[in-house]
């Protein structure tokens, strides 16, 4: 009997998951300690994609830092641009014109839809639902075509500017986007028909990765990852910026704080983002797209640069030396990007470059909660937990 008992003894297995791309949504590495297929310990490692964006920004002008923000969460580059510009505007005491605010709200919500589409497509694919992946990319391609029409870029856009936006929207763009908003809800019905009540999907998401509201707050979660636990916190509602105080939308909340609740929150957010875009198009005011009363901080319009010597000089100085006489001090400004709270902490020494800049990236914070979500669950549930927090490693390793 002793020989049989010794032969049945087990030992924990240490498994390195990643940093290959599939299922880890980037070069994330998880060191898992397993008892059979049960997770006993989960240790995330990031840093495989580090590019030093925060330090690079300290060597560049405020304006020339904008393209760097594209490269953090490259799925949501437009929202990153907007968040950075809103922070710098607050530092300088600049207010963008109303038309620019509406345009930035539109492109931010287009980005939210595009990002959430990538999320639901890959999250479903990770769990085994392939058809959703194929369906959802139709709408994402439609949005990317609209981005290309707007600014000539599809992924890393660098479209917002300090004090406004780079160029105005055309009527054709607004008409095409409005057509998208009228059709998108029916496309959403197709996604939900495929997985919303699918018994395999429910088995893989309900009761998995449960985190309470109190714990979610203590871990610093934000966005739908926080609201899935029932915490009513959305920066667009609590601290409105751009045109968010002029549109009507609801903030969806979960109840149990599991993978399914976070899935439902993002699916409702997709419909609400579509609703916001439609309202902004209907309310779009006329007027300038750049703050006209702050030539020391904002780039003049291209037609003025080509026809007016003073505008040409301003443009040259801003590009080569940066914003002049930036107020000294420090500031933290947060915006609600698709993955959660994106915050920029900027320290100014009065020069045309930030003395220090640090970024509060939601993916970095959310990656830290993976051990809390995964321990005690099965190995396959780790994949569902990675998908439910919706991370991009470019943002973790900024």
C-alpha positions as CSV (number, residue, x, y, z in Angstrom):
1,X,0.0,0.0,0.0
2,X,2.9,2.4,0.8
3,X,4.3,1.8,-2.7
4,X,0.9,2.7,-4.3
5,X,0.6,5.8,-2.2
6,X,4.1,7.0,-3.1
7,X,3.3,6.4,-6.8
8,X,0.2,8.7,-6.5
9,X,2.1,11.6,-4.9
10,X,1.9,14.8,-7.0
11,X,4.1,17.9,-7.2
12,X,3.3,21.4,-8.4
13,X,4.2,22.2,-12.0
14,X,5.7,25.6,-12.8
15,X,4.6,26.7,-16.3
16,X,5.8,29.8,-18.2
17,X,2.9,31.1,-20.3
18,X,4.1,33.7,-22.8
19,X,5.6,36.0,-23.9
20,X,4.2,34.7,-27.2
21,X,1.3,36.8,-28.6
22,X,-1.7,34.5,-28.8
23,X,-4.1,34.6,-25.9
24,X,-1.8,36.9,-23.8
25,X,-2.8,39.9,-26.0
26,X,0.8,40.9,-26.5
27,X,4.2,40.0,-25.0
28,X,2.9,39.3,-21.5
29,X,4.6,36.5,-19.6
30,X,2.8,34.7,-16.8
31,X,4.6,32.3,-14.5
32,X,2.0,29.8,-13.3
33,X,2.3,27.4,-10.4
34,X,-0.2,24.5,-11.1
35,X,-1.6,21.7,-9.0
36,X,-3.0,19.6,-11.8
37,X,-4.9,22.3,-13.8
38,X,-5.6,24.5,-10.8
39,X,-3.8,27.8,-10.5
40,X,-1.9,28.0,-7.2
41,X,0.1,31.1,-8.0
42,X,0.2,33.5,-10.9
43,X,3.1,36.0,-11.4
44,X,2.8,38.5,-14.4
45,X,6.0,39.8,-16.0
46,X,5.9,42.9,-18.3
47,X,8.7,44.9,-20.0
48,X,9.3,42.9,-23.2
49,X,8.0,45.8,-25.3
50,X,9.5,48.8,-23.4
51,X,10.3,51.9,-25.5
52,X,10.8,54.6,-23.0
53,X,8.0,56.9,-24.1
54,X,7.8,58.8,-20.9
55,X,11.5,59.7,-20.9
56,X,11.5,60.4,-24.7
57,X,8.7,63.0,-24.1
58,X,11.0,64.9,-21.7
59,X,13.4,65.6,-24.6
60,X,10.7,66.7,-27.1
61,X,8.3,69.7,-27.3
62,X,4.8,69.4,-26.1
63,X,3.5,69.3,-29.7
64,X,6.0,66.7,-30.9
65,X,5.1,64.3,-28.1
66,X,1.7,63.7,-29.6
67,X,2.8,60.9,-32.0
68,X,4.4,59.1,-29.0
69,X,1.0,58.8,-27.4
70,X,-0.2,56.9,-30.4
71,X,2.3,54.1,-29.7
72,X,1.1,53.3,-26.2
73,X,-2.3,51.6,-26.7
74,X,-2.1,51.5,-30.5
75,X,-5.6,50.1,-30.7
76,X,-6.9,53.4,-29.2
77,X,-4.4,55.9,-30.5
78,X,-7.0,58.7,-31.1
79,X,-8.2,58.5,-27.4
80,X,-4.6,58.7,-26.3
81,X,-4.0,61.8,-28.4
82,X,-7.1,63.4,-27.0
83,X,-6.2,62.6,-23.4
84,X,-2.7,64.1,-23.8
85,X,-4.0,67.3,-25.5
86,X,-6.7,67.8,-22.8
87,X,-4.0,67.5,-20.2
88,X,-1.6,70.0,-21.9
89,X,-4.5,72.4,-22.6
90,X,-5.3,72.4,-18.9
91,X,-1.6,73.1,-18.1
92,X,-1.5,76.1,-20.5
93,X,-5.0,77.4,-19.6
94,X,-6.3,76.9,-23.2
95,X,-9.8,76.0,-24.2
96,X,-10.5,74.3,-27.5
97,X,-13.4,75.7,-29.7
98,X,-16.8,74.1,-29.4
99,X,-16.6,72.5,-32.9
100,X,-13.2,71.0,-32.0
101,X,-14.6,69.6,-28.8
102,X,-17.5,67.9,-30.7
103,X,-15.1,66.5,-33.3
104,X,-12.8,65.1,-30.5
105,X,-15.7,63.5,-28.8
106,X,-16.8,61.9,-32.0
107,X,-13.3,60.4,-32.8
108,X,-12.9,59.3,-29.2
109,X,-16.1,57.3,-29.3
110,X,-15.2,55.9,-32.8
111,X,-12.1,54.7,-31.1
112,X,-14.1,53.2,-28.2
113,X,-16.1,51.2,-30.7
114,X,-13.0,50.1,-32.7
115,X,-11.2,49.1,-29.5
116,X,-14.1,47.2,-28.1
117,X,-14.6,45.4,-31.4
118,X,-11.0,44.2,-31.2
119,X,-11.7,43.1,-27.6
120,X,-14.9,41.1,-28.3
121,X,-13.4,39.6,-31.4
122,X,-10.2,38.3,-29.7
123,X,-11.8,37.6,-26.4
124,X,-14.4,35.3,-28.1
125,X,-11.7,33.7,-30.3
126,X,-9.6,32.9,-27.2
127,X,-12.5,31.1,-25.7
128,X,-13.3,29.3,-28.9
129,X,-16.0,31.4,-30.7
130,X,-14.5,32.1,-34.1
131,X,-17.6,33.5,-35.9
132,X,-17.7,36.6,-33.8
133,X,-14.2,37.4,-34.8
134,X,-15.0,37.3,-38.5
135,X,-18.3,39.3,-38.1
136,X,-16.9,42.1,-36.0
137,X,-14.0,43.0,-38.3
138,X,-16.5,44.2,-40.9
139,X,-17.4,47.2,-38.7
140,X,-13.9,47.9,-37.6
141,X,-12.8,48.1,-41.2
142,X,-15.6,50.6,-41.8
143,X,-14.4,52.7,-39.0
144,X,-10.7,52.5,-40.1
145,X,-11.8,53.7,-43.6
146,X,-13.5,56.7,-42.0
147,X,-10.3,57.5,-39.9
148,X,-8.3,57.3,-43.2
149,X,-10.7,59.7,-44.8
150,X,-10.5,62.1,-41.9
151,X,-6.7,62.3,-41.4
152,X,-5.0,59.9,-43.8
153,X,-4.0,57.3,-41.2
154,X,-5.8,54.2,-39.9
155,X,-3.9,53.1,-36.8
156,X,-1.5,55.8,-35.4
157,X,-3.4,58.9,-36.3
158,X,-1.9,61.9,-34.5
159,X,-5.1,63.9,-35.4
160,X,-5.9,65.9,-32.3
161,X,-3.9,69.0,-31.5
162,X,-3.2,71.1,-28.5
163,X,-6.1,73.6,-28.7
164,X,-8.2,71.7,-31.2
165,X,-7.8,69.2,-34.1
166,X,-5.5,69.1,-37.2
167,X,-8.2,69.6,-39.8
168,X,-11.9,70.0,-40.1
169,X,-14.4,67.2,-40.9
170,X,-16.1,67.1,-44.3
171,X,-19.8,66.7,-44.8
172,X,-19.1,63.5,-46.6
173,X,-17.3,62.1,-43.5
174,X,-20.2,63.1,-41.3
175,X,-22.8,61.6,-43.6
176,X,-20.8,58.3,-43.9
177,X,-20.4,58.1,-40.1
178,X,-24.1,58.8,-39.5
179,X,-24.9,55.9,-41.9
180,X,-22.6,53.8,-39.7
181,X,-24.4,54.8,-36.6
182,X,-27.8,53.8,-38.1
183,X,-26.6,50.3,-39.0
184,X,-24.3,49.5,-36.1
185,X,-27.1,48.5,-33.6
186,X,-28.3,45.8,-36.0
187,X,-24.7,44.5,-36.3
188,X,-24.5,44.4,-32.5
189,X,-27.6,42.2,-32.5
190,X,-25.6,39.7,-34.7
191,X,-22.7,39.6,-32.2
192,X,-25.1,39.0,-29.3
193,X,-27.1,36.4,-31.1
194,X,-23.9,34.4,-31.5
195,X,-22.6,34.4,-27.9
196,X,-24.8,36.3,-25.5
197,X,-26.8,33.3,-24.4
198,X,-24.5,30.6,-25.8
199,X,-24.2,27.9,-23.2
200,X,-20.5,27.3,-23.9
201,X,-19.9,31.1,-23.5
202,X,-21.8,31.2,-20.3
203,X,-19.9,28.2,-18.8
204,X,-16.6,29.9,-19.7
205,X,-17.5,33.4,-18.3
206,X,-20.1,33.2,-15.5
207,X,-18.6,32.9,-12.1
208,X,-15.0,33.2,-13.4
209,X,-12.6,36.0,-12.3
210,X,-15.0,37.4,-9.7
211,X,-13.9,40.5,-7.9
212,X,-15.9,42.6,-5.5
213,X,-16.5,46.4,-5.8
214,X,-14.4,47.1,-2.8
215,X,-11.5,45.0,-4.1
216,X,-11.8,46.5,-7.6
217,X,-11.4,50.0,-6.1
218,X,-8.5,48.9,-3.9
219,X,-6.7,47.4,-6.9
220,X,-7.1,50.6,-8.8
221,X,-9.2,49.2,-11.6
222,X,-11.0,51.5,-14.0
223,X,-13.2,51.5,-17.0
224,X,-15.5,48.5,-17.7
225,X,-13.2,46.3,-15.6
226,X,-14.2,48.4,-12.6
227,X,-17.8,49.0,-13.6
228,X,-18.3,45.2,-14.1
229,X,-18.1,45.0,-10.3
230,X,-20.9,47.5,-9.9
231,X,-18.9,50.7,-9.2
232,X,-20.5,53.7,-10.9
233,X,-17.4,55.6,-12.0
234,X,-16.9,57.1,-15.4
235,X,-14.7,60.1,-16.0
236,X,-16.9,61.3,-18.8
237,X,-19.8,61.7,-16.3
238,X,-17.8,62.7,-13.1
239,X,-15.3,65.1,-14.7
240,X,-16.7,65.8,-18.2
241,X,-14.3,67.1,-20.9
242,X,-14.8,68.0,-24.6
243,X,-18.5,67.6,-25.4
244,X,-19.4,64.9,-23.0
245,X,-21.5,67.2,-20.8
246,X,-23.7,68.0,-23.8
247,X,-24.7,64.4,-24.8
248,X,-26.9,61.9,-23.1
249,X,-25.7,58.4,-22.4
250,X,-25.9,55.7,-19.7
251,X,-23.0,54.1,-17.8
252,X,-23.6,50.3,-17.7
253,X,-22.9,48.4,-14.4
254,X,-22.4,44.8,-13.5
255,X,-23.6,42.9,-10.4
256,X,-21.3,40.0,-9.7
257,X,-18.0,41.3,-11.0
258,X,-17.2,38.2,-13.1
259,X,-16.0,37.8,-16.7
260,X,-19.6,37.8,-18.0
261,X,-20.5,41.1,-16.3
262,X,-17.5,42.8,-17.7
263,X,-18.4,41.5,-21.1
264,X,-21.9,42.8,-20.8
265,X,-20.7,46.3,-19.7
266,X,-18.5,46.6,-22.8
267,X,-21.3,45.4,-25.1
268,X,-23.6,48.1,-23.7
269,X,-20.8,50.6,-24.0
270,X,-20.6,49.9,-27.7
271,X,-24.2,50.8,-28.2
272,X,-23.8,53.9,-26.0
273,X,-20.7,55.1,-27.9
274,X,-22.8,54.8,-31.1
275,X,-25.5,56.9,-29.5
276,X,-23.0,59.6,-28.5
277,X,-21.6,59.8,-32.0
278,X,-25.1,60.3,-33.4
279,X,-25.9,63.1,-31.0
280,X,-22.6,64.9,-31.7
281,X,-23.2,64.8,-35.5
282,X,-26.8,66.1,-35.0
283,X,-25.5,68.9,-32.6
284,X,-22.3,69.8,-34.5
285,X,-21.7,73.6,-34.2
286,X,-20.0,75.7,-36.8
287,X,-16.8,77.6,-36.0
288,X,-13.1,77.3,-35.8
289,X,-11.3,74.0,-35.0
290,X,-8.2,75.5,-33.3
291,X,-8.1,77.9,-30.4
292,X,-7.6,81.3,-32.1
293,X,-6.5,83.3,-29.0
294,X,-3.4,81.3,-28.0
295,X,-0.9,81.6,-30.8
296,X,2.0,80.9,-28.4
297,X,0.7,77.5,-27.7
298,X,-1.3,76.3,-30.7
299,X,-0.3,75.8,-34.3
300,X,-1.9,78.2,-36.8
301,X,-4.0,77.0,-39.7
302,X,-2.0,75.8,-42.7
303,X,-3.6,78.4,-45.1
304,X,-2.5,81.1,-42.7
305,X,1.0,79.7,-42.5
306,X,1.3,79.9,-46.3
307,X,-0.1,83.4,-46.6
308,X,0.8,85.3,-43.3
309,X,4.4,86.0,-42.1
310,X,3.4,86.2,-38.4
311,X,1.7,82.8,-38.6
312,X,4.7,81.3,-40.4
313,X,7.0,82.5,-37.6
314,X,4.7,81.1,-34.9
315,X,4.6,77.8,-36.7
316,X,8.4,77.7,-37.0
317,X,9.0,78.6,-33.4
318,X,6.4,76.0,-32.1
319,X,7.9,73.2,-34.2
320,X,11.5,73.9,-33.4
321,X,11.5,75.3,-29.9
322,X,8.2,74.2,-28.5
323,X,5.5,76.1,-26.7
324,X,6.9,79.3,-25.2
325,X,6.5,80.5,-21.6
326,X,4.7,77.3,-20.4
327,X,3.4,77.9,-16.9
328,X,5.5,76.4,-14.2
329,X,3.8,73.8,-12.0
330,X,2.5,70.2,-12.1
331,X,-0.8,68.8,-13.2
332,X,-2.6,65.4,-13.5
333,X,-5.5,65.1,-15.9
334,X,-7.4,61.8,-16.6
335,X,-9.7,60.9,-19.5
336,X,-11.9,57.8,-20.0
337,X,-10.3,55.8,-22.8
338,X,-11.7,52.4,-24.0
339,X,-9.6,50.4,-21.5
340,X,-10.2,52.7,-18.4
341,X,-8.6,55.8,-16.9
342,X,-5.7,57.2,-18.8
343,X,-3.9,59.9,-16.8
344,X,-1.1,62.2,-17.7
345,X,1.0,63.7,-14.9
346,X,3.1,66.6,-16.3
347,X,5.7,68.7,-14.4
348,X,6.5,72.0,-16.2
349,X,9.6,74.1,-15.5
350,X,8.5,76.9,-17.7
351,X,10.3,75.7,-20.9
352,X,8.8,74.4,-24.1
353,X,9.3,70.8,-23.0
354,X,7.8,68.8,-20.1
355,X,10.4,68.5,-17.3
356,X,8.8,65.2,-16.3
357,X,5.9,63.2,-17.7
358,X,4.4,60.1,-16.3
359,X,1.5,58.1,-17.7
360,X,-1.2,56.3,-15.6
361,X,-2.0,53.5,-18.1
362,X,-5.0,51.3,-17.4
363,X,-3.5,48.2,-19.0
364,X,-0.5,48.3,-16.6
365,X,-2.8,48.5,-13.6
366,X,-5.1,45.8,-14.9
367,X,-2.3,43.4,-15.6
368,X,-1.4,43.5,-11.9
369,X,-4.9,42.1,-10.9
370,X,-4.4,38.9,-13.0
371,X,-3.2,36.9,-9.9
372,X,-6.2,37.9,-7.9
373,X,-8.6,36.8,-10.7
374,X,-6.8,33.6,-11.6
375,X,-5.7,31.8,-8.4
376,X,-8.1,29.0,-7.6
377,X,-9.4,28.7,-11.2
378,X,-8.4,26.3,-13.9
379,X,-5.6,26.9,-16.5
380,X,-8.1,27.5,-19.2
381,X,-9.7,30.3,-17.2
382,X,-6.5,32.3,-17.2
383,X,-7.2,33.0,-20.9
384,X,-10.7,34.2,-20.1
385,X,-9.3,36.5,-17.4
386,X,-6.7,38.0,-19.7
387,X,-9.4,38.8,-22.2
388,X,-11.8,40.3,-19.7
389,X,-9.3,43.0,-18.5
390,X,-8.7,44.0,-22.2
391,X,-4.9,44.8,-22.0
392,X,-2.5,46.0,-24.7
393,X,1.2,45.5,-23.8
394,X,2.4,48.7,-25.5
395,X,0.6,50.6,-22.8
396,X,2.0,48.4,-20.0
397,X,5.6,49.0,-21.3
398,X,5.3,52.6,-22.2
